[in-house]
Amino acid sequence: MTGQVLTETPVLPASIEMLPKQVPMVSEIATLLPAGVRVYLTDIGSDEADAQMLTAARRLRDAGCIPVPHLAARRIASWTALEQRIGRLAEEAGVTDVLVIAGGVKSPTGPFESSMDLLETGLLDRFGITDLAIAGHPEGSPDFSEAIAMKALHQKREFAERTDARLRIVTQFGFDAEKTLAWAEGLQNLGIGIPIHIGAAGPAKITTLIKYGSLCGIGNSLSLLTRHSGNFLTLATGYSPEMFVAPIERYPLAKQSLISHIHVFPFGGLDKASAWLRKRGSW
């Protein structure tokens, strides 16, 4: 034992995802969310989405959190609509951080085919938004090939280098830690040295996770969950995210990793996710 150095497993900090309509009043936010945490606001693509997004972002900012609205390129009707949306979020809700995604629809509503089209408008920089999240898919996507995904990440890395945008990758949730770590290492080997925030499902019922997993196209990972569900269960919460998160946290002990945060999807409810994150020390 002489000379052996014991290193405590690091606990990754966490952000969380919410629907705008789920954001509580300012007085309630402090009981659920710590000050300074990033809260991603999902774009649901409804007619009321803009107003709900703005209200939610204001509440989070007033409570000392960091609102991160989704901007879904293919769902934006025009350049003017994009300019107005970004302008209001920045000027009326103090937004300085956004997640830019393609949008998950086959045919664009307006002129933006991809997230790169939106980034290249220069509107984010004009309104002082230089913290940018982009999507990552450790288990692939039913909407595009792995080659297309890698090409897009290279383009976004180059965009960040020439614009000084502070870029990070935020991934879809999954349950296969080994595959997720291999994907992150692969990006590093390809020279895509962008910080990664790994998506993780919060505590929830297995049936709930199967429903959302099927909708999000993570069939392989979902199969792993159902085959080994006993390893993921606790009597207190149902699914325990620790079986996915803990191996990812141990990885940097042996090898440098791009993974710097976890990003939690609270499918079992905000209360459960918040309690889990506080107990484990991520919050």
Secondary structure, 3 states (H helix, E strand, C coil): CCCCCCCCCCCCCEEEEECHHHCCCHHHHHHHCCCCCEEEECCCCCCCHHHHHHHHHHHHHHCCCEEEEEEEHHHCCCHHHHHHHHHHHHHHHCCCEEEEECCCCCCCCCCCCCHHHHHCCCHHHHCCCCEEEEEECCCCECCECHHHHHHHHHHHHHHHHHHCCEEEEEEEEECCHHHHHHHHHHHHHCCCCCCEEEEEECCCCHHHHHHHHHHHCCHHHHHHHHHCHHHHEECCCEECCHHHHHHHHHHHHHCCCCEEEEEEECCCCHHHHHHHHHHHCCC
